[in-house]
Amino acid sequence: MEGRVEELSKRVDDLRNDMNHRFTELSKRIDDLRTDISKRMDDLRSDIRRLEEDSKSRFRWLMGTLIATLITIALTVVL
């Protein structure tokens, strides 16, 4: 009976050690994923900022072209 208790105790200890090792691995993988997601979010924010700046620049050019066209048409009609 005493031998079986020791064997069960050893199995429980082995199981505990295995579970602790697996939880440590899982925690590391979660941290790695968190780091990867954070990097991707930073890259995405950077891309969005760049697109916003590009949109603003194109809008300014469009407005400038429209105003120049309207001025040209108005001058043509007046003269």
N, C-alpha and C positions, 0 to 999 in steps of 0.2 A: 504494500500500500504506500509506504514512504517513497519508494522508487517512482511510482506513478505520479505522486504529487510533485516530486522534483522534476520529472519529465514534463509535466504540464506547466510548471513554473518556468522551465527553460523555454518551452514553446511560447508562452505568453511574453516573456522577455524578448525573444526573437521577433515575435509579431510586433511588439512595441517599438523595437529598434527599426524594423522595416517600415512601419508606419511613419515614424519620425523622419526617417530618411526620405520617404516619398513626399511627405509634407514639405520638407526643406526643398526638394526638387521642384515641387509644384509652386512654392513661393518664389523661387528663382525664375521659373518660367513666366509667372504672372508679372514679376518686376521687369523682365525682358520685354514682355508684350506692352506693358505700360510705357516703357521707354520708347519702344518703336512707335506706338500710337502718338505719343507726345511729339516725337520728331516729325511724323507725318502731318500732324495738325499744324506744327510750325511751318512746314513747307507749304501746306495748303493756304495758311494765312498770308504767307509771302506771295504766293501766286495770285491770290485775290487782290491784295494791295496793288500788285503790278497791273492787273487787269483794270482796276479802278482808275489808276493813273492813265493808262492807255485810253480808256473810255473818255476821260475828261479831255485829254489832248485831242481826240478825234471830234468830240463835240465842239471844242473851240474852233477847230478848222472848219467844221461844217457851218457854224454860225458866221464865221468870217466870210466864207464863200457866199452864203445866202445874203448877207448884208451888202457885199460888193455887187452881187447880181442885182439886188433891189435898187441900189444907187445907180447902177449903169442903166437899168430900165427907166428909172425916173428921169435921169439926165437925157436919155434918148427921147422920151416923150416931151420934155420941156423944150429941148432944142429942136 
